[in-house]
């Protein structure tokens, strides 16, 4: 019994030495475009965190939170894309963005094109500094032709 407990303890209480480096995590932002050559500066954060959560929702999320699990997966893809850019990583992020937008309320007939970027936000004194780390090429949101 004691041996089984020793095996479970590292899973229940992980060591901070698990992480090689702790630094800022890149943020994922996207913009919807009406045409492939359109330029916009109104980027939106992908799945922004809510400002306030009711206690009941927090308790439920301790046991069931598939949306947050997917958000963590996307964050991992973003970090890996920054560390080692590859087309596959960019494609996975794009697929997750597409699925989210097709489920959402965006009018994809009016804005059928998508571009995403990865940014780092850091604090310099009282100001926030935004550094753009990656900007994707323009892609069609879905395989369907725009109306």
C-alpha positions as CSV (number, residue, x, y, z in Angstrom):
1,X,0.0,0.0,0.0
2,X,2.8,2.4,0.9
3,X,4.5,1.7,-2.5
4,X,1.3,2.5,-4.4
5,X,1.0,5.8,-2.4
6,X,4.6,6.7,-3.3
7,X,3.8,6.2,-7.0
8,X,0.7,8.4,-6.8
9,X,2.2,11.3,-4.9
10,X,4.1,12.8,-7.8
11,X,0.9,12.9,-9.9
12,X,-1.0,14.6,-7.1
13,X,1.7,17.1,-6.1
14,X,3.9,17.8,-9.2
15,X,7.3,19.4,-8.8
16,X,7.9,22.9,-10.2
17,X,11.1,21.4,-11.7
18,X,8.8,19.8,-14.2
19,X,9.1,23.0,-16.3
20,X,12.3,23.8,-18.1
21,X,11.6,27.5,-18.4
22,X,8.7,29.6,-17.2
23,X,8.0,32.6,-19.4
24,X,5.1,34.4,-21.0
25,X,2.7,32.3,-23.0
26,X,1.9,33.6,-26.5
27,X,-1.7,34.6,-27.2
28,X,-3.7,33.7,-30.2
29,X,-5.7,36.3,-32.0
30,X,-7.6,36.2,-35.3
31,X,-9.3,38.5,-37.8
32,X,-12.1,37.8,-40.3
33,X,-11.7,39.3,-43.7
34,X,-14.2,40.0,-46.5
35,X,-11.6,39.5,-49.2
36,X,-8.2,37.7,-49.3
37,X,-6.3,41.0,-49.9
38,X,-8.2,43.0,-47.2
39,X,-6.2,44.4,-44.3
40,X,-7.8,45.0,-40.9
41,X,-6.4,45.9,-37.5
42,X,-9.3,44.7,-35.4
43,X,-7.9,41.4,-34.1
44,X,-9.9,39.3,-31.6
45,X,-8.6,37.1,-28.9
46,X,-9.3,33.4,-29.4
47,X,-11.5,32.2,-26.5
48,X,-11.0,35.0,-24.1
49,X,-11.3,34.1,-20.4
50,X,-14.5,35.3,-18.7
51,X,-14.1,38.2,-16.3
52,X,-16.2,36.5,-13.7
53,X,-17.4,32.9,-13.1
54,X,-20.2,31.9,-10.8
55,X,-19.2,29.4,-8.1
56,X,-21.4,26.7,-9.5
57,X,-19.7,27.0,-12.9
58,X,-16.3,26.8,-11.3
59,X,-17.3,23.6,-9.4
60,X,-18.7,22.0,-12.5
61,X,-15.5,22.9,-14.4
62,X,-13.5,20.9,-11.9
63,X,-15.1,17.8,-13.2
64,X,-16.3,18.6,-16.8
65,X,-14.6,21.2,-19.0
66,X,-13.9,20.0,-22.5
67,X,-13.7,23.5,-23.9
68,X,-10.9,24.4,-21.5
69,X,-9.1,21.2,-22.4
70,X,-9.2,22.1,-26.0
71,X,-8.0,25.7,-25.2
72,X,-5.0,24.2,-23.4
73,X,-4.3,22.0,-26.4
74,X,-4.4,25.1,-28.7
75,X,-2.1,26.9,-26.3
76,X,0.3,24.0,-26.5
77,X,0.1,24.1,-30.3
78,X,0.8,27.9,-30.2
79,X,3.8,27.5,-28.0
80,X,5.2,24.7,-30.2
81,X,4.7,26.8,-33.3
82,X,6.7,29.6,-31.7
83,X,9.5,27.2,-30.7
84,X,9.7,25.3,-34.0
85,X,7.5,26.7,-36.8
86,X,6.0,24.1,-39.1
87,X,3.1,23.9,-41.5
88,X,1.4,21.1,-39.5
89,X,1.3,23.1,-36.3
90,X,-0.1,26.1,-38.1
91,X,-2.7,23.9,-39.8
92,X,-3.8,22.4,-36.5
93,X,-4.4,25.9,-35.0
94,X,-6.2,27.0,-38.2
95,X,-8.4,23.9,-38.0
96,X,-9.4,24.7,-34.4
97,X,-10.1,28.3,-35.3
98,X,-12.2,27.3,-38.3
99,X,-14.3,24.9,-36.2
100,X,-14.8,27.5,-33.5
101,X,-15.9,30.1,-36.0
102,X,-18.3,27.8,-37.8
103,X,-20.0,27.0,-34.5
104,X,-20.1,30.7,-33.5
105,X,-22.2,33.6,-34.6
106,X,-19.9,35.1,-37.2
107,X,-21.4,35.8,-40.6
108,X,-19.0,33.8,-42.7
109,X,-20.8,34.7,-45.9
110,X,-19.7,38.3,-45.4
111,X,-16.2,37.5,-44.0
112,X,-15.1,34.2,-45.5
113,X,-11.4,34.7,-44.9
114,X,-9.3,34.3,-41.8
115,X,-5.9,35.2,-40.6
116,X,-4.4,34.5,-37.2
117,X,-1.4,35.9,-35.3
118,X,0.6,35.0,-32.2
119,X,1.5,37.8,-29.8
120,X,3.4,38.2,-26.6
121,X,2.1,40.8,-24.1
122,X,4.5,42.0,-21.5
123,X,4.5,44.8,-18.9
124,X,7.0,47.7,-19.1
125,X,6.4,49.8,-16.1
126,X,2.7,50.9,-16.2
127,X,2.4,50.1,-20.0
128,X,1.6,46.9,-21.8
129,X,3.8,46.0,-24.7
130,X,2.6,43.8,-27.6
131,X,5.1,41.9,-29.7
132,X,3.9,40.1,-32.8
133,X,5.7,36.7,-33.1
134,X,3.9,35.2,-36.1
135,X,1.2,36.1,-38.6
136,X,-0.4,33.4,-40.8
137,X,-1.2,33.7,-44.4
138,X,-4.9,34.4,-45.3
139,X,-7.0,31.3,-45.5
140,X,-10.6,30.6,-46.3
141,X,-12.6,29.8,-43.2
142,X,-14.5,26.9,-44.7
143,X,-14.2,24.8,-47.9
144,X,-17.5,26.2,-49.1
145,X,-17.5,29.0,-51.6
146,X,-18.3,32.5,-50.3
147,X,-21.8,33.8,-51.2
